[in-house]
Amino acid sequence: MNKKVLSGLLVPAIALVLMCAMLIGAGGLFFKPSMQSAPYSAVFSETEEIYNYGGTIGNSAESGVKIMPAALPQSENTVLLGGYPLGINIRPQGVIITSRVGVVTSNGVVTPLEGVEISSGDLLCAINGEQVRSAEDISRILKSSEGDVTITISHAGNRANYTVTPAVDSVNGERKLGVMLQEGISGIGTLTFVDSRGRYGALGHPVKDAYGNTVEPESGNIYPAVIKGAIPGTRGKAGELQGVYSKQTGNIGTIDADNIFGIFGEYCGSTENLIQIEIGARETVQPGKAYIYSTLSGTSPRLYEIEIIKAERQNSPLDKSMVIRVTDRELLAKAGGIVQGMSGSPIIQNGKLIGAVTHVLIDDPTKGYGIYAEWMTGR
């Protein structure tokens, strides 16, 4: 999508990361003081490739998973099993401010927001009370206004109004605020489930911008994705899945919630190849053998053996419900363990969905965290 580049109002292309390796060293999460971890939704790109989900679950007899009809579940105790890769595109409630820049005027270089208390990652939500969603909105509102304007900035969820004087660009005569902006965030993750109401859950952790802020979605969509391969993780550096998606295929769901348990919304994709599975109660989760259901290549997930090292006894909704270790030889050979992009991969024990993978330990990519399925499904 081509945009007009404005001097002093530069707009990067919609991209960047949900929570990728760039954020590992900034506000990382810790299992132990020497064991850093991070959510792992990987960078991906858009493509014109057209594709469809397909395939059936493997090793179902060994894992205890019962294959049931693919219609929406009629019971609150069952869901449709995910494991499929998703392209995620989410727009916040405003535009993300990445930095302030000077505007060249007839009186020299002017920085209109120099005295305003803003930080990289803050949202520019409105100008003169009118909501802004893009650079075009900002340009249009400034063009139709005169004199000072009132801007609304959101910092850490708190909104404040500031009166500023736009600068007039000496080249084209346009009024500008002198900021660099980012309009949205895209990435790749994994579908966890679709419930009886037709709502889905994915990721198991929040979508965050490059500055570590949880994104409050104004709008957003999920799309089917294709995994092209994996860059294995090594000690001290998370690996990642490499995937692509195309908006031309149409979205398979919307995004209306983003919190510590993942992203959620209405699912409108096909359920033909999805499998019903019972939700396992958190009290039944035990250390020992389990499986993750994830996609390392193409669009078809499969089971990979893991070990649950520790299962926390949580009486109220919290993240980091369990510590897991990858034991599957194929997964270790192809990816080195848990990698970015596997966020939301279902965890199965005794034939039931008990959780989803959420984090990888940076010092040991064979280990990571999972969240209980009960917390994600709101049970």
VOPAGU-2260 file (C-alpha; in pm, 1 decimal, decimal comma):
REM VOPAGU-2260
SITE   aa  ch    i         X         Y         Z
SITE  MET   A    0       0,0       0,0       0,0
SITE  ASN   A    1     163,5     324,2    -113,4
SITE  LYS   A    2     123,5     637,1      95,4
SITE  LYS   A    3     220,0     997,2      39,5
SITE  VAL   A    4     529,9    1068,2     239,5
SITE  LEU   A    5     501,6    1401,3     418,6
SITE  SER   A    6     811,3    1593,7     527,5
SITE  GLY   A    7     803,5    1598,4     904,4
SITE  LEU   A    8     519,6    1342,1     913,2
SITE  LEU   A    9     678,6    1015,2     809,5
SITE  VAL   A   10     474,0     698,3     824,8
SITE  PRO   A   11     653,4     362,3     832,6
SITE  ALA   A   12     487,6      73,6     654,9
SITE  ILE   A   13     251,2    -132,3     863,0
SITE  ALA   A   14     469,1    -408,9    1004,0
SITE  LEU   A   15     700,6    -467,4    1299,8
SITE  VAL   A   16     644,8    -727,1    1565,0
SITE  LEU   A   17     384,4    -857,1    1807,3
SITE  MET   A   18     641,5    -953,1    2071,5
SITE  CYS   A   19     957,6   -1061,2    1893,0
SITE  ALA   A   20    1327,1   -1095,3    1967,6
SITE  MET   A   21    1364,8    -714,8    1960,1
SITE  LEU   A   22    1181,4    -701,8    2291,8
SITE  ILE   A   23    1373,3    -982,6    2461,0
SITE  GLY   A   24    1626,3    -747,9    2615,5
SITE  ALA   A   25    1371,4    -482,1    2709,7
SITE  GLY   A   26    1138,5    -568,0    2991,6
SITE  GLY   A   27    1194,1    -940,1    2951,5
SITE  LEU   A   28    1015,6   -1187,3    3176,6
SITE  PHE   A   29    1206,5   -1412,2    3412,5
SITE  PHE   A   30    1165,5   -1768,6    3535,9
SITE  LYS   A   31    1481,4   -1738,7    3745,3
SITE  PRO   A   32    1720,8   -1441,1    3763,6
SITE  SER   A   33    1949,6   -1611,5    3510,4
SITE  MET   A   34    1674,9   -1745,4    3283,7
SITE  GLN   A   35    1514,3   -1477,8    3069,9
SITE  SER   A   36    1200,8   -1552,1    2871,6
SITE  ALA   A   37     988,3   -1380,5    2611,1
SITE  PRO   A   38     659,5   -1426,0    2428,1
SITE  TYR   A   39     728,6   -1542,5    2079,3
SITE  SER   A   40     514,9   -1419,1    1796,9
SITE  ALA   A   41     739,0   -1399,2    1496,6
SITE  VAL   A   42     792,1   -1148,6    1218,1
SITE  PHE   A   43     628,2   -1239,2     891,2
SITE  SER   A   44     545,9   -1089,1     554,6
SITE  GLU   A   45     242,0   -1051,8     334,0
SITE  THR   A   46     223,7   -1247,9      11,3
SITE  GLU   A   47      -3,2   -1300,0    -283,8
SITE  GLU   A   48       2,7   -1676,0    -231,2
SITE  ILE   A   49    -336,7   -1841,4    -193,9
SITE  TYR   A   50    -376,9   -2146,3      27,9
SITE  ASN   A   51    -619,1   -2340,9     243,6
SITE  TYR   A   52    -605,2   -2509,3     581,8
SITE  GLY   A   53    -618,4   -2885,5     580,0
SITE  GLY   A   54    -494,0   -3204,8     734,7
SITE  THR   A   55    -591,6   -3418,2    1032,6
SITE  ILE   A   56    -438,1   -3469,2    1372,3
SITE  GLY   A   57    -156,1   -3723,0    1389,3
SITE  ASN   A   58     -79,0   -3969,9    1668,2
SITE  SER   A   59    -435,8   -3929,0    1794,4
SITE  ALA   A   60    -450,4   -4276,0    1947,7
SITE  GLU   A   61    -127,7   -4227,3    2140,1
SITE  SER   A   62    -223,2   -3880,2    2264,2
SITE  GLY   A   63    -575,3   -3982,4    2356,5
SITE  VAL   A   64    -735,1   -3712,2    2140,6
SITE  LYS   A   65   -1082,4   -3814,3    2023,9
SITE  ILE   A   66   -1172,3   -3697,5    1674,1
SITE  MET   A   67   -1531,5   -3568,6    1676,7
SITE  PRO   A   68   -1756,6   -3392,0    1421,4
SITE  ALA   A   69   -1631,1   -3051,9    1311,0
SITE  ALA   A   70   -1941,5   -2840,9    1376,3
SITE  LEU   A   71   -1929,6   -2579,0    1651,9
SITE  PRO   A   72   -1931,2   -2751,9    1992,3
SITE  GLN   A   73   -2266,1   -2765,3    2169,2
SITE  SER   A   74   -2105,4   -2786,1    2512,5
SITE  GLU   A   75   -1908,4   -2532,0    2712,5
SITE  ASN   A   76   -1672,7   -2814,9    2805,3
SITE  THR   A   77   -1554,1   -2868,4    2448,3
SITE  VAL   A   78   -1393,0   -2645,8    2186,8
SITE  LEU   A   79   -1253,6   -2680,1    1837,6
SITE  LEU   A   80    -879,8   -2741,0    1853,8
SITE  GLY   A   81    -645,8   -2485,3    1695,1
SITE  GLY   A   82    -277,5   -2536,8    1618,0
SITE  TYR   A   83    -305,0   -2355,9    1284,8
SITE  PRO   A   84     -79,9   -2057,9    1202,6
SITE  LEU   A   85    -236,7   -1712,4    1191,4
SITE  GLY   A   86    -143,6   -1386,5    1026,4
SITE  ILE   A   87    -238,7   -1110,8    1270,0
SITE  ASN   A   88    -303,4    -748,6    1178,5
SITE  ILE   A   89    -412,3    -514,6    1456,0
SITE  ARG   A   90    -469,8    -139,9    1471,2
SITE  PRO   A   91    -456,4      41,9    1805,9
SITE  GLN   A   92    -696,5     314,1    1922,8
SITE  GLY   A   93    -493,6     583,1    1752,1
SITE  VAL   A   94    -158,3     596,4    1573,3
SITE  ILE   A   95     165,6     501,8    1744,9
SITE  ILE   A   96     416,3     784,8    1791,2
SITE  THR   A   97     767,4     657,9    1721,0
SITE  SER   A   98     955,8     988,3    1754,4
SITE  ARG   A   99     942,1    1367,1    1719,8
SITE  VAL   A  100    1100,8    1532,3    1415,4
SITE  GLY   A  101    1161,7    1888,1    1305,5
SITE  VAL   A  102     958,8    2064,0    1037,3
SITE  VAL   A  103    1143,4    2299,8     804,0
SITE  THR   A  104     957,1    2631,8     806,4
SITE  SER   A  105    1033,8    2979,9     669,8
SITE  ASN   A  106    1165,9    3062,0    1019,5
SITE  GLY   A  107    1388,8    2757,4    1046,2
SITE  VAL   A  108    1339,0    2408,1    1187,1
SITE  VAL   A  109    1048,3    2387,1    1433,1
SITE  THR   A  110     945,5    2090,2    1651,2
SITE  PRO   A  111     578,4    2150,7    1742,3
SITE  LEU   A  112     564,5    1877,1    2010,9
SITE  GLU   A  113     894,2    1966,3    2175,2
SITE  GLY   A  114     726,8    2077,6    2498,0
SITE  VAL   A  115     470,9    1797,9    2508,7
SITE  GLU   A  116     528,9    1508,3    2748,0
SITE  ILE   A  117     527,7    1214,0    2509,5
SITE  SER   A  118     731,3     896,7    2476,6
SITE  SER   A  119     792,7     660,2    2190,0
SITE  GLY   A  120     500,7     418,4    2186,8
SITE  ASP   A  121     240,3     671,4    2302,4
SITE  LEU   A  122     -76,5     698,1    2094,0
SITE  LEU   A  123    -199,8    1006,1    1913,2
SITE  CYS   A  124    -570,7     941,1    1954,9
SITE  ALA   A  125    -747,3    1259,4    1842,9
SITE  ILE   A  126    -705,1    1613,9    1713,4
SITE  ASN   A  127    -967,3    1869,8    1817,2
SITE  GLY   A  128   -1176,2    1582,0    1948,6
SITE  GLU   A  129   -1180,8    1395,0    1617,4
SITE  GLN   A  130   -1035,7    1044,5    1628,2
SITE  VAL   A  131    -732,5     976,1    1409,6
SITE  ARG   A  132    -645,2     637,2    1263,4
SITE  SER   A  133    -393,5     729,0     993,7
SITE  ALA   A  134    -156,3     994,3     859,7
SITE  GLU   A  135    -427,4    1092,9     613,4
SITE  ASP   A  136    -663,5    1169,7     902,0
SITE  ILE   A  137    -402,1    1394,2    1063,0
SITE  SER   A  138    -326,4    1578,1     739,3
SITE  ARG   A  139    -696,6    1630,3     668,4
SITE  ILE   A  140    -781,2    1763,2    1014,2
SITE  LEU   A  141    -483,8    1998,2    1023,7
SITE  LYS   A  142    -566,9    2128,9     677,1
SITE  SER   A  143    -921,6    2216,2     780,7
SITE  SER   A  144    -819,4    2384,3    1109,5
SITE  GLU   A  145    -665,3    2721,1    1190,3
SITE  GLY   A  146    -431,4    2829,2    1468,9
SITE  ASP   A  147    -361,5    2601,9    1766,2
SITE  VAL   A  148    -505,6    2252,9    1787,4
SITE  THR   A  149    -579,9    2023,0    2079,3
SITE  ILE   A  150    -420,8    1680,3    2055,7
SITE  THR   A  151    -515,1    1381,3    2270,9
SITE  ILE   A  152    -225,1    1156,2    2371,8
SITE  SER   A  153    -257,7     817,9    2542,8
SITE  HIS   A  154      33,1     714,8    2764,9
SITE  ALA   A  155      10,5     376,1    2939,1
SITE  GLY   A  156    -366,8     387,1    2893,8
SITE  ASN   A  157    -406,3     735,4    3042,6
SITE  ARG   A  158    -524,8    1011,3    2808,6
SITE  ALA   A  159    -425,3    1376,9    2828,8
SITE  ASN   A  160    -496,2    1680,3    2609,2
SITE  TYR   A  161    -230,8    1926,0    2492,8
SITE  THR   A  162    -257,7    2250,2    2298,2
SITE  VAL   A  163       4,1    2276,1    2024,4
SITE  THR   A  164      82,1    2503,2    1731,5
SITE  PRO   A  165     130,6    2311,0    1405,9
SITE  ALA   A  166     431,2    2414,3    1195,2
SITE  VAL   A  167     386,1    2522,5     833,6
SITE  ASP   A  168     612,6    2331,0     596,2
SITE  SER   A  169     808,6    2577,0     381,3
SITE  VAL   A  170     805,8    2340,3      82,7
SITE  ASN   A  171     435,4    2260,4      43,2
SITE  GLY   A  172     269,2    2495,2     290,4
SITE  GLU   A  173     102,8    2212,3     485,5
SITE  ARG   A  174      47,4    2225,7     863,1
SITE  LYS   A  175     231,0    1950,8    1044,5
SITE  LEU   A  176     287,6    1818,7    1395,0
SITE  GLY   A  177     639,3    1688,9    1333,1
SITE  VAL   A  178     604,6    1325,7    1437,6
SITE  MET   A  179     691,8     987,3    1294,2
SITE  LEU   A  180     402,2     744,4    1316,6
SITE  GLN   A  181     317,5     375,7    1291,2
SITE  GLU   A  182     -39,6     285,6    1203,0
SITE  GLY   A  183     -57,5     -82,6    1297,6
SITE  ILE   A  184     119,1    -400,4    1401,2
SITE  SER   A  185     140,6    -731,5    1219,2
SITE  GLY   A  186     285,4   -1067,1    1313,8
SITE  ILE   A  187     235,9   -1439,5    1320,5
SITE  GLY   A  188      98,0   -1660,7    1594,8
SITE  THR   A  189    -109,5   -1973,5    1647,4
SITE  LEU   A  190    -481,4   -2036,4    1689,7
SITE  THR   A  191    -562,6   -2208,0    2020,8
SITE  PHE   A  192    -936,1   -2281,3    2003,6
SITE  VAL   A  193   -1279,5   -2184,7    1873,7
SITE  ASP   A  194   -1559,1   -2214,8    2131,5
SITE  SER   A  195   -1929,9   -2293,7    2114,7
SITE  ARG   A  196   -2015,0   -1924,2    2070,7
SITE  GLY   A  197   -1799,4   -1897,5    1760,0
SITE  ARG   A  198   -1531,6   -1699,4    1942,5
SITE  TYR   A  199   -1164,6   -1788,8    1912,7
SITE  GLY   A  200    -861,4   -1749,3    2136,4
SITE  ALA   A  201    -500,5   -1728,3    2018,6
SITE  LEU   A  202    -144,2   -1644,9    2129,1
SITE  GLY   A  203    -189,7   -1686,5    2505,0
SITE  HIS   A  204     -14,1   -1354,1    2566,0
SITE  PRO   A  205     -90,1    -995,4    2465,6
SITE  VAL   A  206       6,2    -827,4    2141,3
SITE  LYS   A  207     257,3    -556,1    2226,9
SITE  ASP   A  208     416,9    -286,3    2017,8
SITE  ALA   A  209     792,3    -243,6    1976,6
SITE  TYR   A  210     796,5     -32,5    2295,1
SITE  GLY   A  211     641,8    -298,2    2516,3
SITE  ASN   A  212     291,8    -150,1    2534,1
SITE  THR   A  213      -9,9    -380,4    2518,8
SITE  VAL   A  214    -217,3    -281,2    2217,1
SITE  GLU   A  215    -579,3    -186,6    2283,2
SITE  PRO   A  216    -740,2    -279,5    1950,0
SITE  GLU   A  217    -950,1     -31,9    1758,6
SITE  SER   A  218    -984,3    -299,7    1493,0
SITE  GLY   A  219    -799,4    -602,8    1368,0
SITE  ASN   A  220    -822,5    -928,1    1176,9
SITE  ILE   A  221    -670,9   -1274,0    1170,4
SITE  TYR   A  222    -582,7   -1453,2     846,3
SITE  PRO   A  223    -470,3   -1806,3     756,1
SITE  ALA   A  224     -91,8   -1821,1     728,7
SITE  VAL   A  225     163,2   -2054,9     571,9
SITE  ILE   A  226     478,3   -2149,9     761,5
SITE  LYS   A  227     780,1   -2161,8     529,9
SITE  GLY   A  228    1028,9   -2292,4     785,5
SITE  ALA   A  229    1189,7   -2226,5    1119,7
SITE  ILE   A  230    1507,8   -2055,5    1235,2
SITE  PRO   A  231    1619,3   -2269,6    1532,3
SITE  GLY   A  232    1663,4   -2107,7    1869,3
SITE  THR   A  233    1998,4   -2113,5    2046,2
SITE  ARG   A  234    2101,7   -2033,7    2401,0
SITE  GLY   A  235    2064,2   -1658,0    2443,4
SITE  LYS   A  236    1864,6   -1605,3    2123,7
SITE  ALA   A  237    1508,5   -1708,2    2044,6
SITE  GLY   A  238    1437,3   -1881,8    1715,7
SITE  GLU   A  239    1138,7   -1798,9    1499,7
SITE  LEU   A  240     891,4   -1941,1    1253,9
SITE  GLN   A  241     897,8   -1779,8     912,6
SITE  GLY   A  242     551,4   -1741,5     767,9
SITE  VAL   A  243     348,5   -1552,8     510,7
SITE  TYR   A  244     -15,8   -1458,0     465,3
SITE  SER   A  245    -234,6   -1280,1     214,2
SITE  LYS   A  246    -523,5   -1046,0     286,6
SITE  GLN   A  247    -663,7   -1151,9     -49,8
SITE  THR   A  248    -771,0   -1481,9     103,9
SITE  GLY   A  249   -1005,0   -1290,2     335,4
SITE  ASN   A  250    -994,5   -1275,0     711,3
SITE  ILE   A  251   -1108,7   -1568,6     922,5
SITE  GLY   A  252   -1180,6   -1361,9    1232,2
SITE  THR   A  253   -1181,8   -1020,2    1392,4
SITE  ILE   A  254    -985,8    -895,0    1693,0
SITE  ASP   A  255   -1179,7    -721,2    1968,1
SITE  ALA   A  256    -979,8    -805,7    2281,0
SITE  ASP   A  257    -608,6    -815,2    2367,2
SITE  ASN   A  258    -500,7    -905,5    2720,8
SITE  ILE   A  259    -257,7   -1120,0    2920,8
SITE  PHE   A  260    -441,4   -1433,8    2806,3
SITE  GLY   A  261    -410,9   -1362,5    2432,5
SITE  ILE   A  262    -615,9   -1212,9    2152,7
SITE  PHE   A  263    -985,3   -1289,7    2109,2
SITE  GLY   A  264   -1267,4   -1217,7    1867,6
SITE  GLU   A  265   -1535,7   -1357,6    1640,0
SITE  TYR   A  266   -1430,7   -1651,6    1421,6
SITE  CYS   A  267   -1568,9   -1655,8    1067,1
SITE  GLY   A  268   -1343,7   -1915,2     904,2
SITE  SER   A  269   -1423,4   -2270,1     804,1
SITE  THR   A  270   -1448,9   -2529,2    1081,8
SITE  GLU   A  271   -1435,4   -2823,8     841,1
SITE  ASN   A  272   -1087,3   -2939,6     940,0
SITE  LEU   A  273   -1103,3   -2843,2    1307,1
SITE  ILE   A  274   -1133,6   -3114,0    1571,6
SITE  GLN   A  275   -1346,0   -3107,1    1884,1
SITE  ILE   A  276   -1166,6   -3158,1    2211,5
SITE  GLU   A  277   -1263,9   -3145,9    2576,7
SITE  ILE   A  278   -1117,8   -2875,4    2802,1
SITE  GLY   A  279    -913,1   -3019,9    3086,5
SITE  ALA   A  280    -954,5   -2868,8    3431,8
SITE  ARG   A  281    -641,9   -2701,9    3567,1
SITE  GLU   A  282    -655,8   -2921,7    3880,3
SITE  THR   A  283    -601,2   -3229,2    3661,9
SITE  VAL   A  284    -280,6   -3101,6    3500,9
SITE  GLN   A  285      14,1   -3303,2    3627,5
SITE  PRO   A  286     391,0   -3304,0    3566,7
SITE  GLY   A  287     478,3   -3556,7    3301,3
SITE  LYS   A  288     415,3   -3639,0    2937,6
SITE  ALA   A  289     199,8   -3409,9    2722,4
SITE  TYR   A  290     184,9   -3275,8    2366,3
SITE  ILE   A  291     178,6   -2945,4    2185,3
SITE  TYR   A  292     -19,5   -2918,5    1861,9
SITE  SER   A  293     162,1   -2680,9    1629,5
SITE  THR   A  294     263,6   -2610,4    1269,9
SITE  LEU   A  295     630,8   -2607,5    1170,4
SITE  SER   A  296     571,3   -2623,7     795,1
SITE  GLY   A  297     283,7   -2543,4     562,8
SITE  THR   A  298     -62,8   -2516,5     715,8
SITE  SER   A  299    -118,0   -2851,8     887,9
SITE  PRO   A  300     -38,2   -2887,3    1259,6
SITE  ARG   A  301      82,4   -3205,9    1423,2
SITE  LEU   A  302     153,1   -3333,8    1771,5
SITE  TYR   A  303     495,6   -3291,4    1933,0
SITE  GLU   A  304     583,5   -3454,5    2263,1
SITE  ILE   A  305     672,7   -3237,6    2562,1
SITE  GLU   A  306     716,1   -3279,8    2935,3
SITE  ILE   A  307     531,5   -3065,6    3188,1
SITE  ILE   A  308     797,7   -2984,8    3446,8
SITE  LYS   A  309     578,2   -2788,1    3685,2
SITE  ALA   A  310     206,1   -2709,3    3705,3
SITE  GLU   A  311     118,0   -2411,0    3923,8
SITE  ARG   A  312    -187,6   -2430,7    4149,6
SITE  GLN   A  313    -360,6   -2108,1    4047,2
SITE  ASN   A  314    -691,9   -2020,3    4210,3
SITE  SER   A  315    -743,7   -1706,2    4002,1
SITE  PRO   A  316    -662,4   -1623,4    3637,9
SITE  LEU   A  317    -288,1   -1572,0    3589,2
SITE  ASP   A  318     -39,5   -1630,5    3310,2
SITE  LYS   A  319     262,3   -1865,0    3334,0
SITE  SER   A  320      54,2   -2155,0    3460,4
SITE  MET   A  321     305,7   -2427,1    3378,8
SITE  VAL   A  322     668,7   -2483,1    3284,1
SITE  ILE   A  323     726,3   -2717,4    2989,2
SITE  ARG   A  324    1021,0   -2885,3    2819,3
SITE  VAL   A  325    1029,5   -3003,9    2455,9
SITE  THR   A  326    1131,7   -3369,2    2428,8
SITE  ASP   A  327    1019,3   -3440,5    2070,5
SITE  ARG   A  328    1323,6   -3522,7    1856,7
SITE  GLU   A  329    1176,4   -3381,7    1534,6
SITE  LEU   A  330    1080,0   -3050,9    1696,4
SITE  LEU   A  331    1424,4   -3023,2    1856,3
SITE  ALA   A  332    1596,2   -3100,1    1525,3
SITE  LYS   A  333    1390,7   -2852,9    1321,2
SITE  ALA   A  334    1349,6   -2566,1    1566,2
SITE  GLY   A  335    1573,1   -2631,6    1864,6
SITE  GLY   A  336    1266,2   -2628,0    2088,3
SITE  ILE   A  337    1014,1   -2347,6    2131,8
SITE  VAL   A  338    1041,6   -2061,3    1882,7
SITE  GLN   A  339     868,6   -1731,1    1817,1
SITE  GLY   A  340     547,2   -1781,5    1621,7
SITE  MET   A  341     437,2   -2085,5    1823,7
SITE  SER   A  342     245,2   -1864,8    2067,5
SITE  GLY   A  343     -97,2   -2015,8    2125,8
SITE  SER   A  344      -6,5   -2371,5    2025,6
SITE  PRO   A  345    -246,1   -2598,2    2219,4
SITE  ILE   A  346    -107,2   -2814,9    2500,5
SITE  ILE   A  347    -278,9   -3154,5    2530,0
SITE  GLN   A  348    -259,1   -3401,4    2817,5
SITE  ASN   A  349    -468,3   -3717,1    2857,9
SITE  GLY   A  350    -661,5   -3628,9    2543,5
SITE  LYS   A  351    -779,4   -3291,0    2672,3
SITE  LEU   A  352    -687,3   -2931,5    2593,8
SITE  ILE   A  353    -518,1   -2808,2    2911,0
SITE  GLY   A  354    -338,7   -2495,8    2790,6
SITE  ALA   A  355    -134,7   -2310,4    2532,1
SITE  VAL   A  356     234,5   -2234,3    2487,2
SITE  THR   A  357     317,8   -1870,0    2563,4
SITE  HIS   A  358     688,2   -1806,6    2629,9
SITE  VAL   A  359    1033,0   -1948,1    2561,3
SITE  LEU   A  360    1323,2   -1935,3    2805,5
SITE  ILE   A  361    1600,1   -1744,9    2630,3
SITE  ASP   A  362    1876,4   -1929,4    2816,1
SITE  ASP   A  363    1726,2   -2266,5    2721,7
SITE  PRO   A  364    1497,2   -2274,7    2414,3
SITE  THR   A  365    1389,0   -2630,5    2496,1
SITE  LYS   A  366    1190,1   -2487,2    2788,8
SITE  GLY   A  367     907,7   -2239,3    2814,2
SITE  TYR   A  368     579,5   -2144,6    2978,0
SITE  GLY   A  369     218,8   -2235,6    2915,3
SITE  ILE   A  370    -112,3   -2090,2    3030,8
SITE  TYR   A  371    -410,4   -2296,0    3145,6
SITE  ALA   A  372    -687,4   -2340,3    2888,5
SITE  GLU   A  373    -944,2   -2255,4    3156,1
SITE  TRP   A  374    -804,4   -1902,4    3182,7
SITE  MET   A  375    -809,2   -1851,4    2805,8
SITE  THR   A  376   -1164,0   -1986,5    2766,8
SITE  GLY   A  377   -1295,2   -1793,3    3065,5
SITE  ARG   A  378   -1412,4   -2104,4    3250,4
